[in-house]
Amino acid sequence: MKILCVNAGSSSLKFQVYEMPEKKVLINGYIEKIGEEDCFWTIKINGEKIESKRFLKDHKEAAEVLIEELLKHKVVESLDEIKGVGHRVLHGGEKYANSVIITDQVIKDIVDNTKLGPLHHPGNLAGIKAMAKELPNTPMVAVFDTAFHQTMPKENFIYPVPYEWYKNYGVRKYGFHGTSHKYITTEMKKRLNKDDVNLIICHIGSGSSIACVKNGACYDTTMGLTPLDGLMMGTRSGSIDPSIIEYVCKEANMSVSEVTNILNKKSGFLGVCGKADCRDVEELYEKGDEQAILAYQMYTNRVAKYIAEYYLELDGKVDAIVFTAGVGENGPMFRSKVLRRLNAIGIYEDTTSNNKIARFLTEREGKISTDESSVDVIVLPTDEEAMIVEDTYELVK
C-alpha cells in the first residue's frame, strides 16, 4: 500500500511516499518559497538528488508539481495507487488526542483552531485543500502536533490565570512536536522492552521542546498555548516575563502583534547574537565572539534547567534522557555543554562516544553517558514522517 505524507508550511510543502507496511521510502521532496519568484524544489529518488525551479503561485500549484513528480519518476503508474494521504497539522486543541480521518467537521475544527496556530494553520489547510483536489477519492488523515501531549494531568497544563480564560477561551498548555516525541517514546518502549517508560525527550532544533514522559505517556512539556513558550530557540524567545510585551509596546511605540512577531521570528539565537542557526553560532563561539558565547550559555543553561526539573518530576526514576532533532542529533558540542551542567544529578558525558555521533560523523545514534551515570543519555534520530505515515496506514487500511 502506497501512503503519501504531506507537511505543508506557510510557503513550503514537504512530501514523501512510503510503501507500507515495509516503511520503504519511494521518493521524498521539498518545495520551497511557494509564492515567490525564486521558488524551487528538490526531489530525492533512488539515491539521486534532482533540483528544479519555476514560479508556483500557491499550494494548489505546488500539489500539482508533487503529482507531476510522482508520475514522471514512475513512483506510481496511476494516482489510484495512493491509498491514503497523511497531513501534519499543528493544533488539535483539546478535541484531538489522536490522528483522525479528515472530514468536513475536522476541517472546520482546524479552521476554528487557527487562532491558536495562526502561523502554521493557513499552510496546513492549503495543503489539505490542494491534495483533496488532486486526489478527491483518497482518504486523508490529520496528524496533530499537539495530540501526544493530551495525556498531561490538569495541574501541568492549566496556567495560574483566571480559570474562566481556560473555560471560555481555551487558554492552557497544549505542547508541540508531539509527533516527534511520540516516535521517540514508541522507539524507546521497543528498545527497553517496557511500556511504562519514564523519559526526558529533548527535541532540539530550530524549534525546540522537551517532553517529560511518565509511565509511557506525556506528563509535561515545555511549549505552551503556542510554540513560543519554553526553551530559547533559533528565532523564538521561549519563556520570558509577560510584562515585557506591554513595556516594549509603550517604549518602542509598537503594537502587541509587532512585538509578538519579533518574539517569534527575531529573538532567541538571532536576537542575542545575530545568527539563527546553531552551527553559525558555534562557529562564532569558537572565534571568541562575546554575543555568541552569551547566547550559547543561555541556550544550554535552559535545556539543562528543564531536564533537571523533569528529573525531579519523575522522582529521579528516569529510564533515559534522549536527544533528538537537528541540534540534538548532530551537535556534539551542544550535548557536551548540557551534560556538564547535569553532573550535580550524577550524569556524566562519555566524551569519546558523544564526539562520534552526528549525521556527518561515524555514528548516527548511541549512548553518550558514562556507565557510572545515574541515567543513560541516548542520541536517537527522530522520524516524524514515519509516524505520520504509520498513523495514516492504520486508519485507512
C-alpha positions in Angstrom: 0.0 0.0 0.0 1.4 3.4 -1.0 0.9 6.3 1.5 1.7 9.9 0.8 2.9 12.1 3.7 2.4 15.9 3.3 3.8 18.6 5.6 2.7 22.0 4.3 4.1 25.2 5.8 3.2 28.8 5.0 5.4 28.8 1.9 6.7 25.3 1.7 5.5 21.7 1.0 7.4 18.6 2.1 6.3 15.2 0.9 7.3 11.5 1.0 5.7 8.4 -0.5 6.1 5.2 1.5 5.4 1.6 0.6 3.6 0.1 3.6 3.8 -1.8 5.8 7.5 -2.1 4.9 8.0 1.6 5.6 10.1 1.8 2.4 10.6 5.4 1.2 10.0 5.6 -2.5 10.5 9.3 -3.0 10.8 12.5 -1.0 10.7 16.1 -2.0 10.7 19.6 -0.6 9.1 22.5 -2.4 10.3 25.9 -1.1 9.5 29.6 -1.5 5.9 29.0 -2.8 4.5 32.3 -4.0 8.0 33.8 -4.6 9.7 34.3 -7.9 12.7 32.1 -6.9 10.5 29.1 -5.9 12.3 25.8 -6.3 12.1 22.1 -5.2 14.4 19.2 -4.5 13.5 15.5 -5.2 15.4 12.5 -3.8 14.7 9.2 -5.5 16.9 6.0 -5.8 19.8 7.8 -4.2 19.7 10.6 -6.8 19.0 14.3 -5.9 17.2 16.3 -8.6 16.6 20.1 -8.3 14.0 22.1 -10.4 12.6 25.6 -10.2 9.7 27.6 -11.6 7.3 30.1 -10.1 4.5 28.4 -8.2 1.9 30.9 -7.0 0.2 28.8 -4.3 -0.1 25.4 -2.7 -2.5 24.3 -5.4 0.3 24.6 -8.0 2.8 23.0 -5.5 0.4 20.0 -5.2 0.2 19.8 -9.0 4.1 19.6 -9.1 4.1 16.9 -6.4 1.7 14.8 -8.6 3.8 15.5 -11.7 6.9 14.3 -10.0 5.3 11.1 -8.7 4.1 10.2 -12.2 7.3 11.4 -14.0 9.5 9.2 -11.8 7.0 6.3 -12.0 6.6 6.2 -8.2 3.0 5.4 -9.2 1.6 4.5 -12.6 -1.8 5.8 -11.6 -2.9 8.1 -8.7 -5.3 5.3 -7.7 -2.2 3.5 -6.2 -2.1 6.1 -3.4 -4.4 4.7 -0.8 -4.0 7.5 1.9 -2.6 10.9 2.5 -1.3 11.9 5.9 -1.1 15.6 6.8 0.8 17.1 9.6 -1.4 19.7 11.4 -0.1 21.9 14.1 -3.1 22.3 16.5 -5.8 19.9 17.5 -6.9 21.8 20.6 -8.4 19.6 23.3 -10.6 17.7 20.9 -8.0 15.6 19.2 -5.8 13.2 21.3 -5.2 11.0 18.3 -4.9 11.2 14.5 -8.2 11.1 12.6 -9.6 10.7 9.1 -10.2 14.2 7.7 -13.9 15.1 7.3 -15.7 18.4 6.8 -16.0 18.6 10.6 -12.3 18.0 11.1 -11.5 20.8 8.6 -13.9 23.1 10.4 -12.2 22.3 13.7 -8.8 23.1 12.1 -10.1 26.4 10.9 -11.5 27.2 14.3 -8.1 26.4 15.9 -6.3 28.7 13.5 -6.5 31.4 16.3 -4.2 29.0 18.3 -1.9 28.3 15.3 -2.0 31.4 13.2 1.5 30.9 11.7 1.0 27.3 10.7 -2.7 26.5 10.0 -3.1 28.5 6.8 -0.3 26.4 5.2 -1.7 23.2 6.8 -5.2 23.9 5.4 -3.8 24.9 2.0 -2.0 21.6 1.7 -5.2 19.7 2.7 -7.3 21.6 0.2 -4.8 21.2 -2.6 -4.4 17.4 -2.1 -8.1 16.9 -1.8 -8.5 18.5 -5.3 -5.7 16.3 -6.8 -6.9 13.1 -5.0 -10.6 13.6 -4.4 -11.4 9.9 -3.7 -8.4 9.2 -1.5 -8.9 9.2 2.3 -6.8 11.8 4.1 -5.6 11.8 7.8 -4.8 14.7 10.1 -1.9 14.0 12.4 -1.9 16.7 15.1 1.3 18.0 16.6 -0.5 18.5 19.9 -2.1 15.1 20.2 0.6 13.3 22.1 0.5 15.9 24.9 -3.2 15.4 25.7 -2.3 13.0 28.5 -0.8 15.7 30.7 -2.5 16.0 34.1 -4.5 19.1 34.7 -2.1 20.5 37.2 0.6 20.5 34.4 -1.5 22.1 31.7 -3.5 24.8 33.5 -1.9 28.2 33.8 -2.2 30.2 37.1 -4.6 32.8 35.4 -8.3 33.4 35.8 -9.9 29.9 35.3 -12.5 31.5 33.0 -9.8 32.0 30.4 -9.4 28.3 30.2 -13.2 27.6 30.1 -14.1 30.4 27.7 -11.0 30.8 25.5 -9.1 27.5 25.8 -6.1 29.1 27.5 -3.9 26.2 28.6 -0.6 24.4 27.8 -1.0 22.2 24.7 2.6 21.4 23.8 4.0 20.7 20.3 6.5 18.5 18.4 4.1 15.7 19.6 4.7 13.5 16.5 8.5 13.5 17.2 8.0 12.9 21.0 5.6 10.1 20.2 8.0 8.5 17.8 10.9 8.6 20.3 8.6 7.2 23.1 7.5 4.3 20.8 11.1 3.5 19.8 12.3 3.6 23.4 9.5 1.3 24.5 10.7 -1.3 22.0 14.4 -0.8 22.9 13.8 -1.0 26.7 11.1 -3.7 26.2 8.7 -2.0 28.6 5.6 0.1 28.1 5.7 2.2 31.3 8.9 4.1 30.3 10.0 7.3 32.1 11.8 9.5 29.6 13.1 13.1 29.2 13.0 13.7 25.4 14.9 16.7 24.2 13.7 17.7 20.7 16.3 20.3 19.9 16.3 22.1 16.5 15.5 25.5 15.1 12.3 24.9 17.2 12.9 23.1 20.5 10.8 21.4 23.2 11.4 18.9 25.9 8.8 16.3 27.0 8.6 14.6 30.3 7.2 11.1 29.7 5.8 9.2 32.7 4.6 5.6 32.5 4.8 5.8 28.7 2.6 8.9 28.3 3.3 12.6 28.2 3.3 14.1 31.7 4.6 17.6 31.0 6.3 19.6 28.2 7.9 22.9 27.7 5.9 24.5 24.9 2.6 26.0 25.9 -0.5 27.6 24.3 1.7 28.2 21.3 5.2 27.0 20.2 6.7 30.3 21.6 6.8 29.1 25.2 9.6 27.2 26.9 13.2 26.9 25.6 15.2 29.6 23.8 15.3 28.6 20.1 16.7 29.7 16.8 14.4 32.8 16.4 11.9 32.3 19.3 12.5 33.8 22.7 11.0 31.0 24.7 9.6 31.8 28.2 10.0 35.5 29.2 8.4 37.8 31.7 5.0 38.6 30.0 5.2 42.2 31.2 8.0 42.7 28.7 5.4 42.8 25.9 3.4 45.8 27.3 6.6 47.5 28.3 8.2 47.3 24.8 4.9 48.3 23.2 5.0 51.6 25.1 8.7 52.2 24.9 9.1 51.4 21.2 5.6 52.5 20.1 4.8 49.1 18.7 1.6 47.0 18.7 1.2 43.7 20.5 1.3 41.9 17.2 4.5 43.6 16.2 6.2 42.6 19.5 4.9 39.1 19.3 6.2 38.7 15.7 9.6 39.8 17.0 9.5 37.3 19.8 8.7 34.5 17.2 10.9 35.5 14.4 13.7 37.8 15.6 14.6 36.6 19.1 16.4 33.5 20.5 19.8 33.0 19.0 19.1 35.6 16.3 18.1 38.2 18.8 21.1 37.8 21.1 23.9 37.2 18.6 22.6 37.9 15.1 22.6 34.2 13.9 19.7 31.8 14.0 21.4 28.6 13.0 23.2 26.8 15.9 26.1 25.8 13.6 26.7 29.5 12.8 26.5 30.4 16.5 29.1 27.6 17.3 31.4 29.0 14.7 31.3 32.4 16.2 31.6 30.9 19.7 34.9 29.2 18.7 36.2 32.5 17.4 35.5 34.1 20.8 32.5 36.3 19.8 31.1 37.6 23.1 27.5 37.7 21.9 27.7 34.1 20.6 29.2 32.9 23.8 26.4 34.6 25.8 23.7 33.1 23.5 25.2 29.6 23.7 25.4 29.8 27.5 21.8 30.9 27.7 20.7 28.2 25.3 22.4 25.3 27.0 21.6 26.5 30.5 17.9 26.5 29.7 17.9 23.0 28.3 19.8 21.7 31.4 17.3 23.5 33.7 14.3 21.8 32.2 16.0 18.4 32.2 16.7 18.9 35.9 13.1 20.0 36.5 11.7 16.9 34.8 14.2 14.7 36.6 12.6 15.9 39.8 9.0 15.5 38.4 9.9 11.8 37.8 11.4 11.4 41.3 14.7 10.6 39.7 13.2 7.4 38.2 14.3 8.1 34.6 14.9 5.3 32.1 16.7 7.6 29.7 17.3 11.1 28.6 17.1 11.3 24.8 18.5 13.9 22.5 16.8 14.2 19.0 16.1 16.5 16.1 18.6 18.7 14.2 20.8 20.0 17.0 20.1 17.2 19.4 21.2 14.6 16.8 24.1 16.5 15.2 25.5 18.8 17.9 28.3 17.1 20.0 29.4 20.5 21.4 25.8 21.4 22.4 25.2 18.0 24.1 28.6 18.2 25.9 27.8 21.6 27.4 24.4 20.4 28.6 25.7 17.2 30.2 28.4 19.2 32.1 25.5 21.1 33.8 23.9 17.8 34.8 26.9 16.5 36.9 25.0 17.6 40.0 22.4 14.9 39.4 25.0 12.2 38.7 25.1 12.4 34.8 28.5 12.5 33.1 29.5 12.6 29.5 31.3 9.8 27.7 33.3 12.2 25.5 34.5 9.6 23.1 31.0 8.4 22.3 29.5 11.8 22.1 32.1 13.1 19.7 31.3 10.2 17.3 27.6 10.8 16.9 26.2 13.1 14.2 24.8 12.8 10.7 28.3 13.8 9.3 30.3 11.6 11.7 30.8 7.8 12.1 27.6 7.1 14.1 24.0 8.3 13.9 22.9 7.1 17.4 24.1 5.7 20.7 24.7 6.2 24.4 26.8 9.3 25.3 26.8 9.0 29.1 29.3 7.0 31.2 28.3 3.7 32.8 28.6 5.3 36.2 25.9 7.9 35.4 22.6 7.9 37.2 20.7 7.9 33.9 21.5 6.7 30.4 21.7 9.6 27.9 20.9 8.5 24.4 21.1 10.2 20.9 18.3 8.8 18.7 17.2 10.3 15.4 13.5 11.2 15.1 11.3 10.3 12.2 8.1 12.4 12.2 7.2 11.4 8.7 7.3 7.7 9.6 5.0 8.4 12.5 2.6 10.3 10.2 2.6 7.5 7.7 2.1 4.8 10.3 -0.9 6.6 11.8 -2.3 7.1 8.3 -1.8 3.5 7.3 -3.5 2.2 10.4 -6.5 4.5 9.9 -7.1 3.9 6.1 -6.2 0.2 5.8 
